Amino acid sequence: MTKVKPSVVAINTEVVGYDIFNRPFTQEGAGSGWIIDENGLVVTNNHVVEGAESVTVTLSDGRTFSAETIRTDPLSDLAVVKIDAQNLPAVTIGDTSQLRVGDWVVAIGNALGLGISAKEGIISRLGVSISVSGQTLGNLIETSAAINPGNSGGPLVNMKGEVIGITSVKIATVEVEGIGYAISTETAIPIIEELIQRGYVIRPWLGVVLRSVDEFLVFRYELAVEEGAFITQVAPGSPADEAGLEPGDVIVSLDNQEVDSAEDLIKAIHSSQIGQKVKITFWRGNTKDTTYVTLAERPPP
């Protein structure tokens, strides 16, 4: 993998935490990234840099740079870090439509924070969706290549030395040993391009904070249903506000697509279009009702 290794970087972070006496202390973290543009643009996972006070990028030649800007998209767990460097060796992006189960791949990254190393494996499954921290990540590549702490954000490459995925320990740890996951470049590249060009990702927006209905909510609010997306907050002036939705309402379908959880509703909204008028069925107390919402563009962060 001599073709790709010069394009892989080590990322070190410092995050300020507080102990039980509210005294600050510094936690260090390690992750990986890869150069997507020769002028200092590095791709990694959002969770690698999230909340960091400082982010340092170390190139394969040993040079170290502090991050100038960091643009993140928590919903896809992707981030772009800009460093002040030019003429860097950028990776080649592969064609994920050509991938097949059983293909050999290599995960390259700063495993365990010990420096850049490579681990081989095969593609176990394609198009996998799993839930991580209350959100669904889809179109994932499942691989038997060992993905260890520190690998997060590093590239998963094919035998041509082309990047076809972004490895994530955050995802890997939700499953058993011997199974790792990577965000497909087919999914990631459009998001990365938006982060580079705009600084954030445009998505359809309803304007609510949600929680999946569970036994506690059913008991606490005497809900009439045992599944659905429970609204905890409605943003003033949002599409949800204009449609008359209120905190305490439970959404059970969007455009006749069943909604059993907050995750279902978020996925349905992101599958819709900005400006699209959608039908929402919800319960308010013991009354089932319907409203129509025109989804807007999510406000910039």
Protein Blocks (a to p, Z undefined) as FASTA:
>chain_A
ZZmmmmpccdddddddddfkopacddddddddddfbfnopacddfklmgopabdcdddfk
opacddfbdcddfknopacdddddehiacdddddfklpcehiacddddjehhiapcdddd
ddfbghiacdeehiacehiacdfbdcdehjgopacddfkopafbdcdfklmmmmcehiac
dddfklmmmmmmmmmmnopacdddehiacddddfklmmmnopabfbdcddfbdcehiakl
mnopaehiacfbeehiacfbfklmmmmmmmmcehiacdddddehjaccdddddddddddZ
Z
